[in-house]
Amino acid sequence: MSPTCSAPVDGHRKPGSAAKCPVHGPAVGVRSVIEVGRLAPTTFDRVATRSAALAARALVDANDDPEERAFLAADPDTSPEALVLMADDDIGPVRNAVAANPNTPPEVCVRLSTDEEHWTRKGVAENPSTPPDVLVVLSADEDWSVRRAAVRNPNVTVDLLLRLSADESEYVRDAVADHPSVPTDVLARLARDEEPTVRWRIARNPNTPLVAFVPLLSDEQDVVRRAAAEASTPRICAMLGIDDDNTAAIDYLREQEWWTLTPDDPAVVVALALSPNV
């Protein structure tokens, strides 16, 4: 026979009495959490405890100042229950912080991905708890900062990076150019991008293929040339077996067409002879 209890639907109101009840016990279902903590339905993917719901409600109510709630929403130690409550806050910065908090439940990230505030949508795009399919939606957002944030999300897929590599915004393309998972053929294409900021990031990306990197050493923009010259150091060391602390030999070889040389090439032998490794 199933146990019964005459207590109200939200459980025992007398402190401590619920723990001994065979029906309610210390945990309650989502319906009870909604009634006790005034939480919106379909926000939890698990059963929350009555104490957690009440604690969350008390914590949020105690921070009646919007700035205080924004700090609370940004705190990585804030509970998911409290973040659920603040997801419906009337103040934009509070929702923004909730959207970016890694403790925010994925269901809430999905809901906030359609928020009217682009800062909130950007927070969702940055959040590692955001599901990949939501990132796909955000990658088509009207605001470039949201699309750029999607590129930098750890859950971004290669397919999404390919799509955003042709984005109309240079700020989105330069984020793609900086990503470690971008295929080399995409990096080669972005090395010819019309925007110097994109080429600058391509010059700094160690995965850029040599055939695409070399032209950046003579780029029309000084900032790109300097970035490529600086990034050539680890390439020279790796290709020609030069210690990275042998700056004199590296500087000598940088003035040569080092990308055409091999470790036993006379120019490399001369560089090491003039500036032997310590």
C-alpha positions in Angstrom: 0.0 0.0 0.0 1.4 3.4 -1.0 2.1 5.8 2.0 -0.3 8.8 2.4 0.0 12.1 4.0 -2.6 14.7 5.0 -0.2 17.7 4.7 -0.8 20.4 2.1 0.5 19.8 -1.4 3.6 21.9 -0.8 4.6 19.7 2.1 4.9 20.2 5.8 4.9 23.7 7.1 6.2 22.8 10.6 10.1 23.0 10.5 11.7 19.6 10.6 8.5 17.6 10.3 9.0 16.9 6.5 12.1 14.9 7.1 10.2 12.1 8.7 7.3 12.1 6.2 7.2 9.0 3.8 5.5 11.1 1.1 7.2 14.5 1.1 10.5 13.7 2.8 13.3 16.4 2.5 12.9 16.7 -1.3 10.0 18.0 -3.3 9.1 17.9 -6.9 9.2 20.8 -9.4 5.6 21.7 -8.6 6.4 22.2 -5.0 9.5 24.2 -5.8 7.4 26.5 -8.0 4.8 27.0 -5.3 7.2 27.5 -2.5 10.0 29.4 -4.3 7.7 31.1 -6.9 10.0 29.8 -9.7 8.9 29.8 -13.3 7.9 26.3 -14.6 10.1 24.1 -16.9 13.3 25.8 -15.7 14.9 22.9 -13.8 16.2 19.8 -15.4 16.3 18.1 -12.0 14.3 18.0 -8.8 15.3 20.9 -6.5 15.0 20.7 -2.7 12.6 22.9 -0.8 15.5 24.3 1.1 17.4 25.3 -2.0 14.3 27.0 -3.5 13.7 28.9 -0.3 17.3 29.9 0.1 17.4 31.1 -3.5 14.3 33.2 -3.0 15.6 34.7 0.2 19.0 35.5 -1.4 17.5 37.3 -4.4 15.0 39.2 -2.2 17.8 40.3 0.1 19.6 41.9 -2.9 16.9 44.4 -3.8 19.4 46.8 -5.3 19.8 46.1 -9.1 23.6 46.5 -8.9 23.8 44.0 -6.1 21.7 41.5 -8.0 24.0 42.0 -11.1 27.0 41.1 -9.0 25.1 38.2 -7.5 24.1 37.0 -11.0 27.8 37.2 -12.2 29.2 35.3 -9.2 30.2 31.8 -10.3 29.2 30.5 -6.9 25.6 31.6 -7.2 23.3 28.6 -7.2 21.3 27.6 -10.3 18.1 28.2 -8.3 18.9 31.8 -7.7 20.0 32.3 -11.3 16.7 30.9 -12.5 14.9 33.5 -10.5 17.1 36.4 -11.8 16.7 35.3 -15.4 13.3 37.1 -15.5 14.7 40.3 -13.9 13.5 43.5 -15.3 17.0 45.0 -15.2 19.0 44.2 -18.3 22.5 43.9 -16.7 21.1 41.3 -14.3 19.9 39.1 -17.1 23.2 39.7 -19.0 25.1 38.3 -16.0 22.7 35.4 -15.7 23.2 34.6 -19.3 27.0 34.4 -19.1 27.1 32.5 -15.7 28.3 28.9 -16.3 26.0 27.8 -13.4 22.9 28.9 -15.4 20.9 25.8 -16.4 20.9 25.1 -20.2 17.1 25.6 -20.4 17.5 29.1 -19.1 20.3 29.8 -21.7 17.9 28.7 -24.4 15.2 31.1 -23.2 17.6 34.0 -22.8 19.0 33.4 -26.3 15.9 35.3 -27.6 16.2 38.2 -25.1 15.6 41.7 -26.6 18.9 42.9 -25.1 21.8 42.0 -27.4 24.1 42.0 -24.3 22.0 39.2 -22.9 22.2 37.2 -26.1 26.0 37.8 -26.2 26.2 36.4 -22.6 24.4 33.3 -23.8 26.7 33.0 -26.8 29.7 33.1 -24.4 28.3 30.7 -21.9 29.9 27.2 -21.9 26.5 25.8 -20.8 24.9 26.9 -24.0 23.9 23.9 -26.2 25.6 23.8 -29.7 22.2 24.1 -31.5 21.6 27.4 -29.7 25.0 28.6 -30.9 23.9 27.9 -34.5 20.9 30.2 -33.9 23.0 32.9 -32.3 25.5 32.7 -35.2 22.9 34.4 -37.3 22.1 37.1 -34.8 21.7 40.6 -36.1 24.4 41.9 -33.8 28.0 41.2 -34.7 29.1 41.0 -31.1 26.7 38.1 -30.5 28.1 36.2 -33.5 31.6 36.9 -32.4 30.9 35.6 -29.0 29.6 32.4 -30.6 32.9 31.9 -32.3 34.7 32.0 -29.0 32.3 29.6 -27.2 34.1 26.3 -26.4 31.2 24.4 -27.8 31.5 26.0 -31.3 31.7 23.4 -34.1 34.0 23.5 -37.1 31.0 23.7 -39.4 29.9 26.9 -37.6 33.5 28.3 -37.8 33.4 27.7 -41.6 30.1 29.6 -41.9 31.3 32.5 -39.8 34.6 32.8 -41.6 32.6 34.5 -44.4 30.7 36.8 -42.0 30.1 40.3 -43.2 31.7 41.7 -40.0 35.5 41.9 -39.8 35.2 41.5 -36.1 33.6 38.1 -36.5 36.1 37.0 -39.2 39.1 38.1 -37.0 37.7 35.9 -34.2 37.6 33.0 -36.6 41.1 33.8 -37.7 42.3 33.5 -34.1 40.6 30.2 -33.4 42.8 27.1 -32.9 40.4 24.7 -34.6 39.9 26.6 -37.9 41.0 24.3 -40.9 44.1 25.4 -42.7 42.4 26.1 -46.0 40.2 28.6 -44.2 43.2 30.3 -42.6 44.8 30.5 -46.1 41.7 32.2 -47.4 41.6 34.7 -44.5 45.3 35.5 -45.0 44.0 37.4 -48.1 41.2 39.1 -46.3 40.7 42.8 -47.2 40.8 43.8 -43.5 44.2 44.2 -41.9 42.9 43.2 -38.5 42.0 39.8 -39.9 45.3 39.3 -41.6 47.0 40.4 -38.4 45.4 37.6 -36.5 46.2 35.1 -39.3 49.8 36.2 -38.9 49.7 35.4 -35.2 47.9 32.0 -35.6 50.6 29.3 -35.4 48.4 27.0 -37.5 48.5 29.2 -40.5 50.1 27.3 -43.3 53.6 28.5 -44.3 52.5 29.2 -47.9 49.9 31.6 -46.6 52.1 33.0 -43.8 55.1 34.1 -46.0 53.2 36.8 -48.0 52.2 38.4 -44.7 55.9 39.2 -44.1 55.7 41.8 -46.9 52.1 42.9 -46.3 51.2 46.4 -47.2 50.2 47.2 -43.6 53.1 47.7 -41.2 51.1 46.2 -38.3 50.6 43.0 -40.2 54.3 42.8 -41.2 55.4 43.3 -37.6 53.0 40.6 -36.4 54.3 38.2 -39.0 58.0 39.0 -38.2 57.3 38.4 -34.5 55.5 35.1 -35.3 58.3 34.0 -37.5 60.6 33.3 -34.5 58.9 30.0 -33.4 58.7 28.9 -37.1 62.4 29.5 -37.7 63.3 27.6 -34.5 61.1 24.7 -35.4 62.1 24.5 -39.0 65.9 25.1 -38.7 66.6 23.7 -35.2 67.6 27.0 -33.7 67.2 27.5 -29.9 64.7 30.1 -29.1 67.1 32.0 -26.9 69.6 32.4 -29.7 68.3 35.7 -30.7 71.3 36.7 -32.8 71.0 33.7 -35.1 67.3 34.1 -35.4 67.7 37.8 -36.3 70.3 36.8 -38.9 68.0 34.2 -40.5 65.0 36.5 -40.4 66.8 38.6 -42.9 67.2 35.6 -45.2 64.5 33.7 -47.0 64.4 31.3 -44.1 61.3 29.5 -45.3 63.3 28.1 -48.2 66.1 26.8 -46.0 66.9 23.5 -44.3 68.9 22.8 -41.1 72.0 21.9 -43.1 71.8 24.9 -45.4 75.0 27.1 -45.5 73.1 30.1 -44.3 72.0 28.2 -41.2 75.5 26.9 -40.6 76.8 30.5 -40.8 74.1 31.8 -38.5 75.0 29.2 -35.8 78.8 29.8 -36.4 78.4 33.5 -35.9 76.0 33.1 -33.0 76.5 29.7 -31.5 73.9 28.4 -29.0 74.8 28.8 -25.4 
